[in-house]
Amino acid sequence: MDTFSHTLWGYGLFGYRGRPWIAVIFGAMPDLVSFGPFLVIRILSGTIEPGPPPLEIIPGWVSMNYNFSHSFVIAFLSIGIVAIFSKSIAFAMLGWLFHILLDFPFHTLDYFPVKIFWPLSSFVVDGISWGQPLVWLPNLAGITMLFVCRHFQKKNTR
């Protein structure tokens, strides 16, 4: 799934209880942690090109960060620890779990499959690429419906 969609899902699902920016950040965080620094490096070095970068130019640390940030194990532990201190922050952090939930069936084995139980297991799913209309059209429809529902929910609570 694209990072912008993850951001919108995080905000729409978990940003309505007073912590919207945390929900936005954690909706996008797994991609930002893994590919964000690499993107900045490519921009600064003038090597940025449209589309996903070829696997052969991606440094190993990007894959390590990706596995870490796309793991249910790491996310559950982190959110659980935060929940001890602040349930409202932990709720907003659930965008992280939803990010992983959206990613693992929509990444293929060819390009960054999601190791959802890393570091306990290297289990992956050979999913359908999120770039396919079969995936992004329902994604766009779902985001639209979510925000329409939130709009009417907010309107009815006034």
CNS distance restraints for C-alpha pairs under 8 A (distance, minus, plus):
assign (resid   1 and name CA) (resid   5 and name CA) 6.83 0.50 0.50
assign (resid   1 and name CA) (resid   6 and name CA) 7.00 0.50 0.50
assign (resid   1 and name CA) (resid 102 and name CA) 6.81 0.50 0.50
assign (resid   1 and name CA) (resid 103 and name CA) 5.78 0.50 0.50
assign (resid   1 and name CA) (resid 106 and name CA) 6.62 0.50 0.50
assign (resid   1 and name CA) (resid 107 and name CA) 7.86 0.50 0.50
assign (resid   1 and name CA) (resid 130 and name CA) 5.16 0.50 0.50
assign (resid   1 and name CA) (resid 131 and name CA) 7.60 0.50 0.50
assign (resid   2 and name CA) (resid   6 and name CA) 6.51 0.50 0.50
assign (resid   2 and name CA) (resid 130 and name CA) 7.63 0.50 0.50
assign (resid   3 and name CA) (resid   7 and name CA) 6.21 0.50 0.50
assign (resid   3 and name CA) (resid  28 and name CA) 5.61 0.50 0.50
assign (resid   3 and name CA) (resid  31 and name CA) 6.44 0.50 0.50
assign (resid   4 and name CA) (resid   8 and name CA) 6.38 0.50 0.50
assign (resid   4 and name CA) (resid  28 and name CA) 7.27 0.50 0.50
assign (resid   5 and name CA) (resid   9 and name CA) 6.12 0.50 0.50
assign (resid   5 and name CA) (resid 139 and name CA) 7.82 0.50 0.50
assign (resid   5 and name CA) (resid 143 and name CA) 7.74 0.50 0.50
assign (resid   6 and name CA) (resid  10 and name CA) 6.02 0.50 0.50
assign (resid   6 and name CA) (resid  27 and name CA) 5.15 0.50 0.50
assign (resid   6 and name CA) (resid  28 and name CA) 5.49 0.50 0.50
assign (resid   6 and name CA) (resid  95 and name CA) 7.91 0.50 0.50
assign (resid   6 and name CA) (resid  99 and name CA) 5.89 0.50 0.50
assign (resid   7 and name CA) (resid  11 and name CA) 6.20 0.50 0.50
assign (resid   7 and name CA) (resid  23 and name CA) 7.89 0.50 0.50
assign (resid   7 and name CA) (resid  24 and name CA) 5.14 0.50 0.50
assign (resid   7 and name CA) (resid  25 and name CA) 7.09 0.50 0.50
assign (resid   7 and name CA) (resid  26 and name CA) 7.77 0.50 0.50
assign (resid   7 and name CA) (resid  27 and name CA) 4.70 0.50 0.50
assign (resid   7 and name CA) (resid  28 and name CA) 4.98 0.50 0.50
assign (resid   8 and name CA) (resid  12 and name CA) 5.89 0.50 0.50
assign (resid   8 and name CA) (resid  24 and name CA) 7.06 0.50 0.50
assign (resid   8 and name CA) (resid  27 and name CA) 7.48 0.50 0.50
assign (resid   8 and name CA) (resid 143 and name CA) 7.04 0.50 0.50
assign (resid   9 and name CA) (resid  13 and name CA) 5.86 0.50 0.50
assign (resid   9 and name CA) (resid  27 and name CA) 6.80 0.50 0.50
assign (resid   9 and name CA) (resid  95 and name CA) 7.26 0.50 0.50
assign (resid   9 and name CA) (resid  98 and name CA) 7.95 0.50 0.50
assign (resid   9 and name CA) (resid 143 and name CA) 6.53 0.50 0.50
assign (resid  10 and name CA) (resid  14 and name CA) 5.61 0.50 0.50
assign (resid  10 and name CA) (resid  15 and name CA) 6.73 0.50 0.50
assign (resid  10 and name CA) (resid  23 and name CA) 5.19 0.50 0.50
assign (resid  10 and name CA) (resid  24 and name CA) 5.43 0.50 0.50
assign (resid  10 and name CA) (resid  25 and name CA) 7.99 0.50 0.50
assign (resid  10 and name CA) (resid  26 and name CA) 6.92 0.50 0.50
assign (resid  10 and name CA) (resid  27 and name CA) 4.27 0.50 0.50
assign (resid  10 and name CA) (resid  28 and name CA) 7.62 0.50 0.50
assign (resid  10 and name CA) (resid  92 and name CA) 7.79 0.50 0.50
assign (resid  10 and name CA) (resid  94 and name CA) 7.63 0.50 0.50
assign (resid  10 and name CA) (resid  95 and name CA) 4.34 0.50 0.50
assign (resid  10 and name CA) (resid  96 and name CA) 7.57 0.50 0.50
assign (resid  10 and name CA) (resid  98 and name CA) 7.34 0.50 0.50
assign (resid  10 and name CA) (resid  99 and name CA) 7.65 0.50 0.50
assign (resid  11 and name CA) (resid  15 and name CA) 4.42 0.50 0.50
assign (resid  11 and name CA) (resid  16 and name CA) 7.33 0.50 0.50
assign (resid  11 and name CA) (resid  20 and name CA) 5.96 0.50 0.50
assign (resid  11 and name CA) (resid  21 and name CA) 7.59 0.50 0.50
assign (resid  11 and name CA) (resid  23 and name CA) 5.16 0.50 0.50
assign (resid  11 and name CA) (resid  24 and name CA) 4.95 0.50 0.50
assign (resid  11 and name CA) (resid  27 and name CA) 7.13 0.50 0.50
assign (resid  11 and name CA) (resid  95 and name CA) 7.59 0.50 0.50
assign (resid  12 and name CA) (resid  16 and name CA) 7.04 0.50 0.50
assign (resid  12 and name CA) (resid 143 and name CA) 7.83 0.50 0.50
assign (resid  12 and name CA) (resid 146 and name CA) 6.48 0.50 0.50
assign (resid  12 and name CA) (resid 147 and name CA) 6.36 0.50 0.50
assign (resid  12 and name CA) (resid 150 and name CA) 7.35 0.50 0.50
assign (resid  13 and name CA) (resid  95 and name CA) 7.45 0.50 0.50
assign (resid  13 and name CA) (resid 146 and name CA) 7.74 0.50 0.50
assign (resid  14 and name CA) (resid  20 and name CA) 7.27 0.50 0.50
assign (resid  14 and name CA) (resid  23 and name CA) 5.64 0.50 0.50
assign (resid  14 and name CA) (resid  91 and name CA) 6.52 0.50 0.50
assign (resid  14 and name CA) (resid  92 and name CA) 4.97 0.50 0.50
assign (resid  14 and name CA) (resid  93 and name CA) 7.63 0.50 0.50
assign (resid  14 and name CA) (resid  94 and name CA) 6.72 0.50 0.50
assign (resid  14 and name CA) (resid  95 and name CA) 6.32 0.50 0.50
assign (resid  15 and name CA) (resid  19 and name CA) 5.52 0.50 0.50
assign (resid  15 and name CA) (resid  20 and name CA) 3.81 0.50 0.50
assign (resid  15 and name CA) (resid  21 and name CA) 7.09 0.50 0.50
assign (resid  15 and name CA) (resid  22 and name CA) 7.39 0.50 0.50
assign (resid  15 and name CA) (resid  23 and name CA) 5.01 0.50 0.50
assign (resid  15 and name CA) (resid  24 and name CA) 7.13 0.50 0.50
assign (resid  15 and name CA) (resid  92 and name CA) 5.96 0.50 0.50
assign (resid  16 and name CA) (resid  20 and name CA) 6.20 0.50 0.50
assign (resid  17 and name CA) (resid  88 and name CA) 7.26 0.50 0.50
assign (resid  17 and name CA) (resid  92 and name CA) 7.82 0.50 0.50
assign (resid  18 and name CA) (resid  88 and name CA) 7.78 0.50 0.50
assign (resid  19 and name CA) (resid  23 and name CA) 6.46 0.50 0.50
assign (resid  19 and name CA) (resid  88 and name CA) 7.12 0.50 0.50
assign (resid  19 and name CA) (resid  89 and name CA) 6.74 0.50 0.50
assign (resid  19 and name CA) (resid  92 and name CA) 6.12 0.50 0.50
assign (resid  20 and name CA) (resid  24 and name CA) 6.20 0.50 0.50
assign (resid  20 and name CA) (resid  92 and name CA) 7.17 0.50 0.50
assign (resid  21 and name CA) (resid  25 and name CA) 6.08 0.50 0.50
assign (resid  22 and name CA) (resid  26 and name CA) 6.06 0.50 0.50
assign (resid  22 and name CA) (resid  89 and name CA) 7.16 0.50 0.50
assign (resid  22 and name CA) (resid  92 and name CA) 5.77 0.50 0.50
assign (resid  22 and name CA) (resid  93 and name CA) 6.65 0.50 0.50
assign (resid  23 and name CA) (resid  27 and name CA) 5.87 0.50 0.50
assign (resid  23 and name CA) (resid  92 and name CA) 4.43 0.50 0.50
assign (resid  23 and name CA) (resid  93 and name CA) 5.77 0.50 0.50
assign (resid  23 and name CA) (resid  94 and name CA) 7.45 0.50 0.50
assign (resid  23 and name CA) (resid  95 and name CA) 5.78 0.50 0.50
assign (resid  24 and name CA) (resid  28 and name CA) 6.52 0.50 0.50
assign (resid  24 and name CA) (resid  95 and name CA) 7.56 0.50 0.50
assign (resid  25 and name CA) (resid  29 and name CA) 5.60 0.50 0.50
assign (resid  26 and name CA) (resid  30 and name CA) 7.40 0.50 0.50
assign (resid  26 and name CA) (resid  92 and name CA) 7.46 0.50 0.50
assign (resid  26 and name CA) (resid  93 and name CA) 5.47 0.50 0.50
assign (resid  26 and name CA) (resid  94 and name CA) 7.46 0.50 0.50
assign (resid  26 and name CA) (resid  95 and name CA) 5.37 0.50 0.50
assign (resid  26 and name CA) (resid  96 and name CA) 5.00 0.50 0.50
assign (resid  27 and name CA) (resid  93 and name CA) 7.62 0.50 0.50
assign (resid  27 and name CA) (resid  94 and name CA) 7.89 0.50 0.50
assign (resid  27 and name CA) (resid  95 and name CA) 4.33 0.50 0.50
assign (resid  27 and name CA) (resid  96 and name CA) 5.17 0.50 0.50
assign (resid  27 and name CA) (resid  98 and name CA) 7.39 0.50 0.50
assign (resid  27 and name CA) (resid  99 and name CA) 5.92 0.50 0.50
assign (resid  28 and name CA) (resid  32 and name CA) 6.20 0.50 0.50
assign (resid  28 and name CA) (resid  95 and name CA) 7.98 0.50 0.50
assign (resid  28 and name CA) (resid  96 and name CA) 7.46 0.50 0.50
assign (resid  28 and name CA) (resid  99 and name CA) 7.39 0.50 0.50
assign (resid  29 and name CA) (resid  33 and name CA) 5.84 0.50 0.50
assign (resid  29 and name CA) (resid  69 and name CA) 7.65 0.50 0.50
assign (resid  29 and name CA) (resid  96 and name CA) 6.92 0.50 0.50
assign (resid  30 and name CA) (resid  34 and name CA) 6.37 0.50 0.50
assign (resid  30 and name CA) (resid  66 and name CA) 6.89 0.50 0.50
assign (resid  30 and name CA) (resid  69 and name CA) 4.67 0.50 0.50
assign (resid  30 and name CA) (resid  70 and name CA) 5.91 0.50 0.50
assign (resid  30 and name CA) (resid  96 and name CA) 6.96 0.50 0.50
assign (resid  30 and name CA) (resid  99 and name CA) 7.47 0.50 0.50
assign (resid  31 and name CA) (resid  35 and name CA) 5.66 0.50 0.50
assign (resid  31 and name CA) (resid  36 and name CA) 6.85 0.50 0.50
assign (resid  31 and name CA) (resid  66 and name CA) 7.25 0.50 0.50
assign (resid  31 and name CA) (resid  69 and name CA) 7.66 0.50 0.50
assign (resid  32 and name CA) (resid  36 and name CA) 4.36 0.50 0.50
assign (resid  32 and name CA) (resid  37 and name CA) 7.53 0.50 0.50
assign (resid  33 and name CA) (resid  37 and name CA) 7.17 0.50 0.50
assign (resid  33 and name CA) (resid  65 and name CA) 6.45 0.50 0.50
assign (resid  33 and name CA) (resid  66 and name CA) 7.31 0.50 0.50
assign (resid  33 and name CA) (resid  69 and name CA) 6.89 0.50 0.50
assign (resid  34 and name CA) (resid  38 and name CA) 7.64 0.50 0.50
assign (resid  34 and name CA) (resid  62 and name CA) 5.19 0.50 0.50
assign (resid  34 and name CA) (resid  63 and name CA) 7.11 0.50 0.50
assign (resid  34 and name CA) (resid  64 and name CA) 7.82 0.50 0.50
assign (resid  34 and name CA) (resid  65 and name CA) 4.76 0.50 0.50
assign (resid  34 and name CA) (resid  66 and name CA) 4.73 0.50 0.50
assign (resid  34 and name CA) (resid  69 and name CA) 7.14 0.50 0.50
assign (resid  35 and name CA) (resid  39 and name CA) 6.01 0.50 0.50
assign (resid  35 and name CA) (resid  62 and name CA) 6.32 0.50 0.50
assign (resid  35 and name CA) (resid  66 and name CA) 7.71 0.50 0.50
assign (resid  36 and name CA) (resid  40 and name CA) 6.33 0.50 0.50
assign (resid  37 and name CA) (resid  41 and name CA) 6.22 0.50 0.50
assign (resid  38 and name CA) (resid  42 and name CA) 6.19 0.50 0.50
assign (resid  38 and name CA) (resid  58 and name CA) 7.98 0.50 0.50
assign (resid  38 and name CA) (resid  62 and name CA) 7.21 0.50 0.50
assign (resid  39 and name CA) (resid  43 and name CA) 6.13 0.50 0.50
assign (resid  39 and name CA) (resid  48 and name CA) 7.54 0.50 0.50
assign (resid  40 and name CA) (resid  44 and name CA) 6.10 0.50 0.50
assign (resid  41 and name CA) (resid  45 and name CA) 6.05 0.50 0.50
assign (resid  42 and name CA) (resid  46 and name CA) 5.94 0.50 0.50
assign (resid  42 and name CA) (resid  47 and name CA) 5.00 0.50 0.50
assign (resid  42 and name CA) (resid  48 and name CA) 5.06 0.50 0.50
assign (resid  43 and name CA) (resid  47 and name CA) 6.30 0.50 0.50
assign (resid  43 and name CA) (resid  48 and name CA) 5.41 0.50 0.50
assign (resid  49 and name CA) (resid  53 and name CA) 7.61 0.50 0.50
assign (resid  53 and name CA) (resid  57 and name CA) 7.05 0.50 0.50
assign (resid  53 and name CA) (resid  58 and name CA) 7.13 0.50 0.50
assign (resid  54 and name CA) (resid  58 and name CA) 6.98 0.50 0.50
assign (resid  55 and name CA) (resid 111 and name CA) 7.56 0.50 0.50
assign (resid  58 and name CA) (resid  62 and name CA) 6.74 0.50 0.50
assign (resid  58 and name CA) (resid  63 and name CA) 7.99 0.50 0.50
assign (resid  59 and name CA) (resid  63 and name CA) 7.31 0.50 0.50
assign (resid  60 and name CA) (resid  64 and name CA) 6.40 0.50 0.50
assign (resid  61 and name CA) (resid  65 and name CA) 6.04 0.50 0.50
assign (resid  62 and name CA) (resid  66 and name CA) 5.98 0.50 0.50
assign (resid  63 and name CA) (resid  67 and name CA) 6.11 0.50 0.50
assign (resid  63 and name CA) (resid 112 and name CA) 7.82 0.50 0.50
assign (resid  64 and name CA) (resid  68 and name CA) 6.21 0.50 0.50
assign (resid  65 and name CA) (resid  69 and name CA) 5.97 0.50 0.50
assign (resid  66 and name CA) (resid  70 and name CA) 5.84 0.50 0.50
assign (resid  67 and name CA) (resid  71 and name CA) 6.14 0.50 0.50
assign (resid  67 and name CA) (resid 114 and name CA) 7.02 0.50 0.50
assign (resid  67 and name CA) (resid 115 and name CA) 6.15 0.50 0.50
assign (resid  67 and name CA) (resid 116 and name CA) 7.94 0.50 0.50
assign (resid  67 and name CA) (resid 118 and name CA) 6.49 0.50 0.50
assign (resid  68 and name CA) (resid  74 and name CA) 6.73 0.50 0.50
assign (resid  68 and name CA) (resid 118 and name CA) 7.08 0.50 0.50
assign (resid  68 and name CA) (resid 119 and name CA) 7.84 0.50 0.50
assign (resid  69 and name CA) (resid  74 and name CA) 7.26 0.50 0.50
assign (resid  69 and name CA) (resid  75 and name CA) 7.42 0.50 0.50
assign (resid  70 and name CA) (resid  75 and name CA) 7.79 0.50 0.50
assign (resid  70 and name CA) (resid  99 and name CA) 7.99 0.50 0.50
assign (resid  70 and name CA) (resid 100 and name CA) 5.58 0.50 0.50
assign (resid  70 and name CA) (resid 114 and name CA) 6.39 0.50 0.50
assign (resid  70 and name CA) (resid 115 and name CA) 6.93 0.50 0.50
assign (resid  70 and name CA) (resid 116 and name CA) 6.26 0.50 0.50
assign (resid  71 and name CA) (resid  75 and name CA) 6.16 0.50 0.50
assign (resid  71 and name CA) (resid 100 and name CA) 7.15 0.50 0.50
assign (resid  71 and name CA) (resid 114 and name CA) 7.71 0.50 0.50
assign (resid  71 and name CA) (resid 115 and name CA) 6.32 0.50 0.50
assign (resid  71 and name CA) (resid 116 and name CA) 4.53 0.50 0.50
assign (resid  71 and name CA) (resid 117 and name CA) 5.51 0.50 0.50
assign (resid  71 and name CA) (resid 118 and name CA) 5.44 0.50 0.50
assign (resid  71 and name CA) (resid 119 and name CA) 7.77 0.50 0.50
assign (resid  72 and name CA) (resid  76 and name CA) 5.79 0.50 0.50
assign (resid  72 and name CA) (resid  97 and name CA) 6.68 0.50 0.50
assign (resid  72 and name CA) (resid 100 and name CA) 7.12 0.50 0.50
assign (resid  72 and name CA) (resid 116 and name CA) 5.40 0.50 0.50
assign (resid  72 and name CA) (resid 117 and name CA) 5.77 0.50 0.50
assign (resid  72 and name CA) (resid 118 and name CA) 7.61 0.50 0.50
assign (resid  73 and name CA) (resid  77 and name CA) 6.19 0.50 0.50
assign (resid  73 and name CA) (resid 116 and name CA) 7.47 0.50 0.50
assign (resid  73 and name CA) (resid 117 and name CA) 5.69 0.50 0.50
assign (resid  73 and name CA) (resid 118 and name CA) 6.69 0.50 0.50
assign (resid  73 and name CA) (resid 119 and name CA) 7.64 0.50 0.50
assign (resid  73 and name CA) (resid 120 and name CA) 7.97 0.50 0.50
assign (resid  74 and name CA) (resid  78 and name CA) 6.05 0.50 0.50
assign (resid  74 and name CA) (resid 118 and name CA) 7.89 0.50 0.50
assign (resid  75 and name CA) (resid  79 and name CA) 5.98 0.50 0.50
assign (resid  75 and name CA) (resid  96 and name CA) 6.84 0.50 0.50
assign (resid  75 and name CA) (resid  97 and name CA) 6.43 0.50 0.50
assign (resid  76 and name CA) (resid  80 and name CA) 5.80 0.50 0.50
assign (resid  76 and name CA) (resid  97 and name CA) 7.66 0.50 0.50
assign (resid  77 and name CA) (resid  81 and name CA) 6.21 0.50 0.50
assign (resid  78 and name CA) (resid  82 and name CA) 6.33 0.50 0.50
assign (resid  79 and name CA) (resid  83 and name CA) 5.99 0.50 0.50
assign (resid  79 and name CA) (resid  90 and name CA) 5.44 0.50 0.50
assign (resid  79 and name CA) (resid  93 and name CA) 6.59 0.50 0.50
assign (resid  79 and name CA) (resid  94 and name CA) 7.52 0.50 0.50
assign (resid  80 and name CA) (resid  84 and name CA) 6.69 0.50 0.50
assign (resid  80 and name CA) (resid  90 and name CA) 7.39 0.50 0.50
assign (resid  81 and name CA) (resid  85 and name CA) 7.37 0.50 0.50
assign (resid  82 and name CA) (resid  86 and name CA) 5.99 0.50 0.50
assign (resid  82 and name CA) (resid  87 and name CA) 7.35 0.50 0.50
assign (resid  82 and name CA) (resid  89 and name CA) 7.20 0.50 0.50
assign (resid  82 and name CA) (resid  90 and name CA) 5.69 0.50 0.50
assign (resid  83 and name CA) (resid  87 and name CA) 4.64 0.50 0.50
assign (resid  83 and name CA) (resid  88 and name CA) 7.80 0.50 0.50
assign (resid  83 and name CA) (resid  89 and name CA) 7.27 0.50 0.50
assign (resid  83 and name CA) (resid  90 and name CA) 5.01 0.50 0.50
assign (resid  83 and name CA) (resid  91 and name CA) 7.92 0.50 0.50
assign (resid  86 and name CA) (resid  90 and name CA) 6.28 0.50 0.50
assign (resid  87 and name CA) (resid  91 and name CA) 6.01 0.50 0.50
assign (resid  88 and name CA) (resid  92 and name CA) 6.43 0.50 0.50
assign (resid  89 and name CA) (resid  93 and name CA) 6.23 0.50 0.50
assign (resid  90 and name CA) (resid  94 and name CA) 6.63 0.50 0.50
assign (resid  93 and name CA) (resid  97 and name CA) 7.69 0.50 0.50
assign (resid  94 and name CA) (resid  98 and name CA) 6.34 0.50 0.50
assign (resid  95 and name CA) (resid  99 and name CA) 5.99 0.50 0.50
assign (resid  96 and name CA) (resid 100 and name CA) 6.55 0.50 0.50
assign (resid  97 and name CA) (resid 101 and name CA) 6.17 0.50 0.50
assign (resid  98 and name CA) (resid 102 and name CA) 6.11 0.50 0.50
assign (resid  99 and name CA) (resid 103 and name CA) 6.14 0.50 0.50
assign (resid 100 and name CA) (resid 104 and name CA) 6.12 0.50 0.50
assign (resid 100 and name CA) (resid 114 and name CA) 7.78 0.50 0.50
assign (resid 100 and name CA) (resid 116 and name CA) 7.29 0.50 0.50
assign (resid 101 and name CA) (resid 105 and name CA) 7.63 0.50 0.50
assign (resid 102 and name CA) (resid 106 and name CA) 6.84 0.50 0.50
assign (resid 103 and name CA) (resid 107 and name CA) 6.20 0.50 0.50
assign (resid 103 and name CA) (resid 114 and name CA) 6.87 0.50 0.50
assign (resid 104 and name CA) (resid 113 and name CA) 6.79 0.50 0.50
assign (resid 104 and name CA) (resid 114 and name CA) 5.03 0.50 0.50
assign (resid 104 and name CA) (resid 115 and name CA) 7.72 0.50 0.50
assign (resid 104 and name CA) (resid 116 and name CA) 7.05 0.50 0.50
assign (resid 104 and name CA) (resid 124 and name CA) 7.50 0.50 0.50
assign (resid 104 and name CA) (resid 125 and name CA) 6.52 0.50 0.50
assign (resid 104 and name CA) (resid 127 and name CA) 7.06 0.50 0.50
assign (resid 105 and name CA) (resid 125 and name CA) 6.33 0.50 0.50
assign (resid 105 and name CA) (resid 126 and name CA) 7.19 0.50 0.50
assign (resid 105 and name CA) (resid 127 and name CA) 4.57 0.50 0.50
assign (resid 105 and name CA) (resid 128 and name CA) 6.49 0.50 0.50
assign (resid 106 and name CA) (resid 127 and name CA) 4.89 0.50 0.50
assign (resid 106 and name CA) (resid 128 and name CA) 4.79 0.50 0.50
assign (resid 106 and name CA) (resid 129 and name CA) 5.00 0.50 0.50
assign (resid 106 and name CA) (resid 130 and name CA) 5.00 0.50 0.50
assign (resid 106 and name CA) (resid 135 and name CA) 7.73 0.50 0.50
assign (resid 107 and name CA) (resid 111 and name CA) 6.74 0.50 0.50
assign (resid 107 and name CA) (resid 112 and name CA) 6.55 0.50 0.50
assign (resid 107 and name CA) (resid 113 and name CA) 5.19 0.50 0.50
assign (resid 107 and name CA) (resid 114 and name CA) 6.91 0.50 0.50
assign (resid 107 and name CA) (resid 125 and name CA) 7.70 0.50 0.50
assign (resid 107 and name CA) (resid 126 and name CA) 6.69 0.50 0.50
assign (resid 107 and name CA) (resid 127 and name CA) 5.09 0.50 0.50
assign (resid 107 and name CA) (resid 128 and name CA) 6.03 0.50 0.50
assign (resid 107 and name CA) (resid 129 and name CA) 5.15 0.50 0.50
assign (resid 107 and name CA) (resid 130 and name CA) 6.60 0.50 0.50
assign (resid 108 and name CA) (resid 112 and name CA) 7.03 0.50 0.50
assign (resid 108 and name CA) (resid 113 and name CA) 5.53 0.50 0.50
assign (resid 108 and name CA) (resid 125 and name CA) 7.22 0.50 0.50
assign (resid 108 and name CA) (resid 126 and name CA) 4.61 0.50 0.50
assign (resid 108 and name CA) (resid 127 and name CA) 4.73 0.50 0.50
assign (resid 108 and name CA) (resid 128 and name CA) 6.02 0.50 0.50
assign (resid 108 and name CA) (resid 129 and name CA) 5.85 0.50 0.50
assign (resid 109 and name CA) (resid 113 and name CA) 5.07 0.50 0.50
assign (resid 109 and name CA) (resid 124 and name CA) 7.65 0.50 0.50
assign (resid 109 and name CA) (resid 125 and name CA) 7.16 0.50 0.50
assign (resid 109 and name CA) (resid 126 and name CA) 4.99 0.50 0.50
assign (resid 109 and name CA) (resid 127 and name CA) 7.37 0.50 0.50
assign (resid 113 and name CA) (resid 124 and name CA) 6.04 0.50 0.50
assign (resid 113 and name CA) (resid 125 and name CA) 6.80 0.50 0.50
assign (resid 113 and name CA) (resid 126 and name CA) 7.02 0.50 0.50
assign (resid 114 and name CA) (resid 124 and name CA) 5.76 0.50 0.50
assign (resid 114 and name CA) (resid 125 and name CA) 7.25 0.50 0.50
assign (resid 115 and name CA) (resid 121 and name CA) 7.29 0.50 0.50
assign (resid 115 and name CA) (resid 122 and name CA) 5.39 0.50 0.50
assign (resid 115 and name CA) (resid 123 and name CA) 5.60 0.50 0.50
assign (resid 115 and name CA) (resid 124 and name CA) 5.13 0.50 0.50
assign (resid 116 and name CA) (resid 122 and name CA) 7.79 0.50 0.50
assign (resid 116 and name CA) (resid 123 and name CA) 6.99 0.50 0.50
assign (resid 116 and name CA) (resid 124 and name CA) 6.96 0.50 0.50
assign (resid 117 and name CA) (resid 121 and name CA) 5.27 0.50 0.50
assign (resid 117 and name CA) (resid 122 and name CA) 6.81 0.50 0.50
assign (resid 117 and name CA) (resid 123 and name CA) 6.83 0.50 0.50
assign (resid 118 and name CA) (resid 122 and name CA) 5.88 0.50 0.50
assign (resid 118 and name CA) (resid 123 and name CA) 7.87 0.50 0.50
assign (resid 128 and name CA) (resid 132 and name CA) 7.48 0.50 0.50
assign (resid 128 and name CA) (resid 135 and name CA) 7.67 0.50 0.50
assign (resid 129 and name CA) (resid 135 and name CA) 7.55 0.50 0.50
assign (resid 130 and name CA) (resid 135 and name CA) 5.44 0.50 0.50
assign (resid 130 and name CA) (resid 136 and name CA) 6.19 0.50 0.50
assign (resid 131 and name CA) (resid 135 and name CA) 6.93 0.50 0.50
assign (resid 131 and name CA) (resid 136 and name CA) 6.43 0.50 0.50
assign (resid 132 and name CA) (resid 136 and name CA) 6.26 0.50 0.50
assign (resid 133 and name CA) (resid 137 and name CA) 5.40 0.50 0.50
assign (resid 134 and name CA) (resid 138 and name CA) 7.04 0.50 0.50
assign (resid 135 and name CA) (resid 139 and name CA) 6.17 0.50 0.50
assign (resid 136 and name CA) (resid 140 and name CA) 5.98 0.50 0.50
assign (resid 137 and name CA) (resid 141 and name CA) 6.19 0.50 0.50
assign (resid 138 and name CA) (resid 142 and name CA) 5.88 0.50 0.50
assign (resid 139 and name CA) (resid 143 and name CA) 6.21 0.50 0.50
assign (resid 140 and name CA) (resid 144 and name CA) 6.15 0.50 0.50
assign (resid 141 and name CA) (resid 145 and name CA) 6.10 0.50 0.50
assign (resid 142 and name CA) (resid 146 and name CA) 6.04 0.50 0.50
assign (resid 143 and name CA) (resid 147 and name CA) 6.30 0.50 0.50
assign (resid 144 and name CA) (resid 148 and name CA) 6.17 0.50 0.50
assign (resid 145 and name CA) (resid 149 and name CA) 6.06 0.50 0.50
assign (resid 146 and name CA) (resid 150 and name CA) 6.16 0.50 0.50
assign (resid 147 and name CA) (resid 151 and name CA) 6.02 0.50 0.50
assign (resid 148 and name CA) (resid 152 and name CA) 6.40 0.50 0.50
assign (resid 149 and name CA) (resid 153 and name CA) 5.95 0.50 0.50
assign (resid 150 and name CA) (resid 154 and name CA) 6.01 0.50 0.50
assign (resid 151 and name CA) (resid 155 and name CA) 6.15 0.50 0.50
assign (resid 152 and name CA) (resid 156 and name CA) 6.04 0.50 0.50
assign (resid 153 and name CA) (resid 157 and name CA) 6.39 0.50 0.50
assign (resid 154 and name CA) (resid 158 and name CA) 6.75 0.50 0.50
